[in-house]
Amino acid sequence: MICKPNGFPSPWRHIKVGYNLLVVPRRLTFLFTSSTNGLIMASDTITTLNYFLPPSDGSRPYNRVYADSTTGKTTRNWIDDPHDMQVGDVRGKEELYKLDNAGFQYGREAAKHTSFLNDDEIEREYYPESIDLIKRATGASKIVIFDHTIRRRRPGEIDNHNPQKRQPVSRVHVDQTPTASTGRVHRHLPPTEVPSLLRKRFQIINLWRPISHAAVDWPLALCDFRSVDFENDLVPVAHVYADREGETFGVKYNPNHQWKYMKAMTPEEYVLIKCSDSIQDGSVAILTPHTGFQDPNTPEGTLPRESIEVRALVFYD
C-alpha cells in the first residue's frame, strides 16, 4: 500500500508499458504510458482487458449464442481472464498501421447514410457505399457483405444477442477462425462460384465506425498482429446458434500484446478490422484480436457509445 496525493491509501497495480512491467499506484496509472522516447503520451491509457481462459477439464470451449429460456442469459464453459494492459493512442500516426502489417487500418470518410435506425435502409443504402469503400481501401475485386451489427451501450442491460439490444463486446476475441471463414464463403456465395473464389486470396474484413457521436465511451481496442503468437494465443471456440454452429477465436493473455486505439473516433472516421486472411505464409497479418474497453479517463456524462460494424467477404483476382 502507498499514499495517493490526497493522503488516502491506494493498492499497487501491475501494468504493462511497452515490454516492461511496472508497479505503480492504481489511481496514478493514467500517467504511465509508453512512447518511443519514454515520455508520457497523454492519450494512451491503462485498462482491464478480458482475455480467454479455456475450460479446466480440457473440453472443447463453446459459447451458446441463444439465451437460456429460464435465465435469459447465454451460456459458455470458459471464463474471462482479466489483465491490466496499456492501450496506445494511434491518432496522428495511424498511417503506420495497415491491414497487411498490423491487421487493421484507419481511414476518414463520412458515410452518406447517417440514421442507422432501420435494417432494410442500412442494407439498401449503407451496404453499397461500404462495398465501395472497402474496394478502394484494399484493391479487392469482389465484396460480399453478409451481416451488420448496431451496438448501443445501455448501462445495466445484458447483451443476450437480441439484435435490437447489442452492446459493445467486452472481451478479447476474433470473429472467425479459418475454418469458419471458409464456411462463410460456402454459406453466402452460390455453390458454382465457391471453388474458383477459394483458389484465390480471400479475407473477412469488418468495417467499424461510430454513429451519432464520437466514441469516447467504451472505445474499440485492436491488437497489432505482429505481437500475437498465432500458434499459442488463439483457441477455437464453438459459437453455437439455435440452428447452426460457427467458430470464433478466444484469445489467451500474452504480456507481449501491443494494443492500440484511436481516441474519440468520430462518425467521419472508420477502421477496417481483418478477421481472416487465406494468405498464411507469414508475409501478412492474418487477423486482429479486438475488444471494446472501458477507458478510466472517460469524462463523467459522456454519451454512451453507438457504433456499427459490417462484416464482409473480400475476394481478389
C-alpha positions as CSV (number, residue, x, y, z in Angstrom):
1,M,0.0,0.0,0.0
2,I,1.1,3.6,-0.7
3,C,-0.4,7.0,-0.2
4,K,-2.1,8.9,-3.0
5,P,-1.7,12.7,-3.3
6,N,-4.7,13.2,-1.1
7,G,-3.2,11.0,1.7
8,F,-5.5,8.0,1.4
9,P,-4.0,4.6,0.8
10,S,-4.1,3.0,-2.7
11,P,-3.1,-0.5,-3.8
12,W,-0.3,-1.2,-6.1
13,R,-1.1,-2.0,-9.7
14,H,0.9,-4.1,-12.2
15,I,0.8,-2.6,-15.6
16,K,2.5,-3.4,-18.9
17,V,4.2,-0.4,-20.6
18,G,5.7,-1.5,-23.9
19,Y,7.7,-4.6,-23.0
20,N,8.2,-3.6,-19.4
21,L,6.1,-4.5,-16.3
22,L,5.8,-1.6,-13.8
23,V,4.3,-1.5,-10.3
24,V,2.5,1.8,-9.7
25,P,-0.3,3.3,-7.6
26,R,-3.7,2.2,-9.1
27,R,-5.1,5.8,-9.3
28,L,-1.9,7.1,-11.0
29,T,-1.7,4.5,-13.8
30,F,-3.1,7.0,-16.3
31,L,0.3,8.8,-16.1
32,F,2.4,5.7,-17.1
33,T,2.1,5.2,-20.8
34,S,4.6,4.4,-23.5
35,S,6.4,6.2,-26.2
36,T,9.5,5.6,-28.2
37,N,11.5,8.2,-26.1
38,G,10.0,7.3,-22.7
39,L,7.9,10.5,-22.4
40,I,4.3,10.4,-21.3
41,M,1.7,10.3,-24.1
42,A,-1.4,11.8,-22.5
43,S,-4.0,9.9,-24.7
44,D,-2.6,6.5,-24.0
45,T,-4.5,4.7,-21.3
46,I,-4.4,1.7,-18.9
47,T,-7.4,-0.5,-18.7
48,T,-8.5,-4.0,-17.8
49,L,-9.0,-6.3,-20.8
50,N,-10.9,-9.6,-20.5
51,Y,-8.9,-12.4,-22.1
52,F,-10.0,-16.0,-22.6
53,L,-9.3,-18.9,-20.1
54,P,-10.1,-22.3,-21.6
55,P,-12.1,-24.9,-19.7
56,S,-10.0,-26.5,-16.9
57,D,-11.2,-30.0,-17.9
58,G,-9.8,-29.7,-21.4
59,S,-13.2,-29.9,-23.1
60,R,-14.0,-28.0,-26.3
61,P,-14.8,-24.4,-25.5
62,Y,-18.3,-23.3,-26.5
63,N,-20.4,-20.2,-26.4
64,R,-24.2,-20.6,-26.8
65,V,-25.5,-17.6,-28.6
66,Y,-29.1,-18.2,-27.9
67,A,-30.4,-17.2,-24.4
68,D,-31.4,-19.8,-21.8
69,S,-35.2,-19.9,-21.6
70,T,-35.2,-19.7,-17.8
71,T,-32.4,-17.2,-17.1
72,G,-32.5,-15.1,-20.3
73,K,-28.7,-15.4,-20.4
74,T,-26.3,-17.0,-22.8
75,T,-24.1,-19.8,-21.5
76,R,-20.5,-20.8,-22.0
77,N,-18.0,-23.3,-20.5
78,W,-15.0,-20.9,-20.2
79,I,-14.2,-17.9,-18.1
80,D,-12.8,-14.4,-18.5
81,D,-9.2,-13.8,-17.6
82,P,-8.8,-10.0,-16.8
83,H,-5.5,-8.3,-17.2
84,D,-4.4,-4.7,-17.0
85,M,-2.9,-3.6,-20.3
86,Q,-1.7,-0.4,-21.9
87,V,-3.7,0.8,-24.9
88,G,-1.8,3.3,-27.1
89,D,-3.5,6.1,-29.0
90,V,-2.6,6.0,-32.7
91,R,-4.1,9.3,-33.5
92,G,-1.6,11.3,-35.6
93,K,0.4,8.2,-36.5
94,E,-2.4,5.9,-37.8
95,E,-0.7,5.6,-41.2
96,L,1.8,3.2,-39.5
97,Y,-0.9,0.6,-39.1
98,K,-2.2,-1.2,-42.2
99,L,-4.2,-4.3,-42.9
100,D,-1.2,-6.3,-44.0
101,N,1.2,-5.4,-41.2
102,A,-0.9,-4.8,-38.1
103,G,-4.2,-6.3,-39.3
104,F,-6.2,-3.1,-39.0
105,Q,-6.3,0.2,-40.9
106,Y,-7.9,3.6,-40.1
107,G,-9.4,6.0,-42.5
108,R,-11.6,9.0,-42.8
109,E,-14.7,9.1,-45.0
110,A,-18.1,10.2,-43.8
111,A,-21.0,7.9,-44.5
112,K,-23.8,9.1,-46.8
113,H,-26.3,7.0,-44.7
114,T,-26.4,8.5,-41.2
115,S,-29.6,7.4,-39.5
116,F,-28.7,3.7,-38.8
117,L,-32.2,3.0,-37.4
118,N,-33.7,0.6,-40.0
119,D,-32.0,-2.6,-41.1
120,D,-33.6,-2.5,-44.5
121,E,-32.4,1.0,-45.1
122,I,-28.9,0.1,-43.9
123,E,-28.7,-2.8,-46.3
124,R,-30.1,-0.7,-49.2
125,E,-28.1,2.5,-48.6
126,Y,-25.1,1.7,-46.3
127,Y,-24.0,-1.6,-47.8
128,P,-23.3,-0.3,-51.3
129,E,-21.2,2.6,-50.0
130,S,-19.3,0.3,-47.6
131,I,-18.6,-2.1,-50.5
132,D,-17.1,0.8,-52.5
133,L,-15.0,2.0,-49.6
134,I,-13.6,-1.5,-48.9
135,K,-12.8,-2.0,-52.5
136,R,-10.9,1.3,-52.7
137,A,-9.0,0.7,-49.5
138,T,-8.0,-2.9,-50.3
139,G,-7.9,-3.2,-54.1
140,A,-10.3,-6.2,-53.9
141,S,-12.3,-7.3,-56.9
142,K,-15.4,-8.6,-55.2
143,I,-17.0,-7.7,-51.8
144,V,-20.0,-9.5,-50.2
145,I,-21.4,-8.1,-47.0
146,F,-23.0,-10.8,-45.1
147,D,-24.3,-9.0,-42.0
148,H,-24.0,-6.0,-39.7
149,T,-24.4,-5.2,-36.0
150,I,-25.5,-1.9,-34.4
151,R,-24.2,-1.5,-30.9
152,R,-25.6,1.0,-28.5
153,R,-24.3,0.8,-24.9
154,R,-27.1,0.6,-22.4
155,P,-25.7,0.6,-18.9
156,G,-27.2,-2.1,-16.7
157,E,-28.7,-4.1,-19.5
158,I,-27.5,-7.6,-20.5
159,D,-26.4,-8.3,-24.1
160,N,-28.3,-11.6,-24.8
161,H,-27.7,-11.3,-28.6
162,N,-31.0,-9.6,-29.2
163,P,-30.3,-7.7,-32.5
164,Q,-32.0,-4.6,-31.2
165,K,-30.0,-4.5,-27.9
166,R,-26.4,-5.4,-28.8
167,Q,-23.8,-3.8,-26.6
168,P,-20.1,-3.3,-27.0
169,V,-18.2,-6.6,-26.6
170,S,-16.1,-6.5,-23.5
171,R,-13.8,-9.5,-24.1
172,V,-10.8,-10.1,-26.5
173,H,-11.8,-12.2,-29.5
174,V,-11.5,-12.8,-33.2
175,D,-14.8,-13.1,-35.1
176,Q,-13.9,-16.2,-37.2
177,T,-11.4,-19.0,-37.3
178,P,-10.0,-20.0,-40.8
179,T,-12.5,-22.9,-40.8
180,A,-15.4,-20.6,-40.1
181,S,-14.2,-18.1,-42.7
182,T,-14.3,-20.8,-45.4
183,G,-17.7,-21.8,-44.1
184,R,-18.9,-18.2,-44.6
185,V,-17.9,-18.4,-48.3
186,H,-19.9,-21.6,-48.8
187,R,-22.9,-20.1,-46.9
188,H,-23.1,-16.8,-48.7
189,L,-22.0,-17.5,-52.2
190,P,-23.6,-19.6,-55.0
191,P,-22.1,-23.1,-55.0
192,T,-20.9,-22.7,-58.6
193,E,-18.7,-19.7,-57.6
194,V,-17.2,-21.1,-54.4
195,P,-14.4,-23.3,-55.9
196,S,-12.9,-20.5,-58.0
197,L,-13.1,-17.9,-55.3
198,L,-11.4,-20.2,-52.7
199,R,-8.5,-20.8,-55.1
200,K,-7.5,-17.1,-54.8
201,R,-6.9,-14.8,-51.9
202,F,-9.9,-14.0,-49.7
203,Q,-10.4,-12.3,-46.4
204,I,-13.1,-11.4,-43.9
205,I,-12.9,-7.7,-43.0
206,N,-15.1,-5.7,-40.7
207,L,-15.8,-2.0,-41.4
208,W,-16.4,-0.3,-38.0
209,R,-17.3,3.3,-37.3
210,P,-19.0,5.3,-34.5
211,I,-22.5,6.6,-35.3
212,S,-24.3,9.7,-33.9
213,H,-21.3,11.0,-31.9
214,A,-17.7,10.3,-31.2
215,A,-16.8,7.0,-29.5
216,V,-15.2,8.4,-26.3
217,D,-17.2,6.0,-24.2
218,W,-16.1,2.3,-24.5
219,P,-13.8,2.7,-27.5
220,L,-12.5,-0.1,-29.6
221,A,-9.0,-1.6,-28.9
222,L,-7.1,-3.6,-31.6
223,C,-4.1,-5.9,-31.0
224,D,-1.3,-5.4,-33.5
225,F,-0.9,-8.8,-35.2
226,R,2.9,-8.5,-35.0
227,S,2.6,-9.0,-31.2
228,V,0.3,-12.1,-31.5
229,D,1.6,-15.6,-31.2
230,F,-0.7,-17.2,-33.7
231,E,0.0,-20.8,-32.6
232,N,-0.3,-20.3,-28.9
233,D,-2.5,-17.3,-28.2
234,L,-5.7,-18.4,-30.1
235,V,-8.2,-21.1,-29.1
236,P,-11.1,-22.1,-31.4
237,V,-14.5,-21.6,-29.6
238,A,-17.7,-23.2,-30.9
239,H,-20.2,-20.4,-31.5
240,V,-23.5,-22.3,-31.1
241,Y,-26.7,-20.9,-32.6
242,A,-30.1,-22.5,-32.4
243,D,-29.9,-23.8,-35.9
244,R,-26.2,-23.9,-36.8
245,E,-22.6,-23.6,-35.4
246,G,-19.8,-21.2,-36.1
247,E,-16.4,-20.8,-34.7
248,T,-14.5,-17.8,-33.2
249,F,-11.1,-17.5,-31.6
250,G,-10.8,-16.9,-27.9
251,V,-7.6,-15.1,-27.1
252,K,-5.3,-16.1,-24.2
253,Y,-3.3,-13.5,-22.3
254,N,0.1,-12.7,-23.6
255,P,2.1,-9.9,-22.0
256,N,3.7,-9.1,-25.3
257,H,0.4,-8.0,-26.9
258,Q,0.5,-4.4,-28.2
259,W,-2.9,-2.8,-28.0
260,K,-4.0,0.3,-30.0
261,Y,-7.0,2.5,-30.3
262,M,-7.9,5.9,-31.8
263,K,-9.1,8.3,-29.1
264,A,-12.5,9.9,-29.7
265,M,-13.2,8.4,-33.1
266,T,-15.9,10.4,-34.9
267,P,-18.6,9.1,-37.3
268,E,-16.5,10.5,-40.1
269,E,-13.7,8.1,-39.2
270,Y,-13.6,4.3,-39.6
271,V,-11.4,1.3,-39.0
272,L,-11.0,-1.8,-41.1
273,I,-10.5,-4.9,-39.0
274,K,-9.1,-8.1,-40.5
275,C,-10.7,-11.2,-39.1
276,S,-9.2,-13.7,-41.5
277,D,-6.9,-14.0,-44.5
278,S,-6.3,-17.0,-46.7
279,I,-2.6,-16.0,-47.0
280,Q,-1.0,-17.6,-44.0
281,D,2.7,-17.9,-45.1
282,G,3.9,-15.2,-42.6
283,S,4.1,-12.5,-45.2
284,V,1.0,-10.6,-44.0
285,A,-1.1,-10.1,-40.9
286,I,-3.8,-12.9,-40.7
287,L,-6.2,-11.3,-38.2
288,T,-6.7,-8.8,-35.4
289,P,-7.9,-9.6,-31.9
290,H,-10.1,-6.8,-30.7
291,T,-12.4,-5.7,-27.9
292,G,-14.4,-2.8,-26.5
293,F,-12.9,-1.4,-23.3
294,Q,-13.8,1.0,-20.5
295,D,-11.3,3.9,-20.6
296,P,-10.9,5.0,-16.9
297,N,-10.2,8.6,-18.2
298,T,-13.7,8.9,-19.8
299,P,-15.2,12.2,-18.6
300,E,-18.4,11.9,-16.5
301,G,-21.5,12.4,-18.5
302,T,-20.0,11.2,-21.8
303,L,-22.7,9.9,-24.2
304,P,-22.8,6.0,-24.3
305,R,-21.0,4.5,-27.3
306,E,-23.0,3.9,-30.5
307,S,-21.4,2.1,-33.4
308,I,-21.9,-0.1,-36.5
309,E,-19.8,-2.8,-37.9
310,V,-20.5,-4.5,-41.3
311,R,-18.8,-7.9,-42.0
312,A,-17.6,-8.5,-45.5
313,L,-16.1,-11.4,-47.5
314,V,-13.3,-9.8,-49.6
315,F,-12.1,-11.5,-52.7
316,Y,-9.1,-10.8,-55.1
317,D,-8.4,-11.6,-58.7
